[in-house]
Amino acid sequence: MTATAAPRNSTVSANTRSRTRICPTEWAANNGDPSALVDAGATLNCDEFASSYNSGGMSSAEGGINPAIPPGKTTPSGDACISMYAKKHGSMIHLFSQNGADPTFNEVCGRAAISGMHNQESMGGHFANFMKQMRIKDKDAYWLDTRMDDGGTCRYGVGGGQPVICELVAQ
């Protein structure tokens, strides 16, 4: 995916505004599954992509390049995103779509109710260091290549909360 970093001089307000639009307070608690929590002290977090101009929560007027605007609305909202929640499925944690709806993968953004530990440790403060090492400046575009490919292995559930399962392999 291509992404650009959020403005450094207004990062707190831009990130907070974007995050609040996509992940309103209590969204994760109201839409998550406690089986995804790592331990008793963990909490559910809403994971999104707020620290970027690609965030669905950043409007075009704010410099956003991917605003998530639901039909008939003018302000970005998580309602235009694919909404998922993490749930223990056997011995693994999988992401399930809210309401059992399969993703179309045409959604402009995504949000997920996941364990706070998984959310914080996924980038673990490494994004700022990544930007510095790669010499990415404000509004510079960059390509994130995970070196993962599903190889056409995605299997779609038949509804009723069955997961879309894609077997990813490193290239």
Stockholm file with secondary structure:
# STOCKHOLM 1.0

chainA/1-171         MTATAAPRNSTVSANTRSRTRICPTEWAANNGDPSALVDAGATLNCDEFASSYNSGGMSSAEGGINPAIPPGKTTPSGDACISMYAKKHGSMIHLFSQNGADPTFNEVCGRAAISGMHNQESMGGHFANFMKQMRIKDKDAYWLDTRMDDGGTCRYGVGGGQPVICELVAQ
#=GR chainA/1-171 SS CEEEBCCSTTHHHHHHHHHHHHSCTTHHHHHCCGGGCSSTTCCEEEECCTTBTTCTTSCGGGTCSSCCCCTTCSSCCGGGSEEEEEEEETTEEEEEEGGGCCCCSCCSCEEEEEEHHHHHHHHTTHHHHHHHHTTCCTTCEEECCCCEECTTCCBCCCSTTCCCBCCCEEC
#=GC SS_cons         CEEEBCCSTTHHHHHHHHHHHHSCTTHHHHHCCGGGCSSTTCCEEEECCTTBTTCTTSCGGGTCSSCCCCTTCSSCCGGGSEEEEEEEETTEEEEEEGGGCCCCSCCSCEEEEEEHHHHHHHHTTHHHHHHHHTTCCTTCEEECCCCEECTTCCBCCCSTTCCCBCCCEEC
//
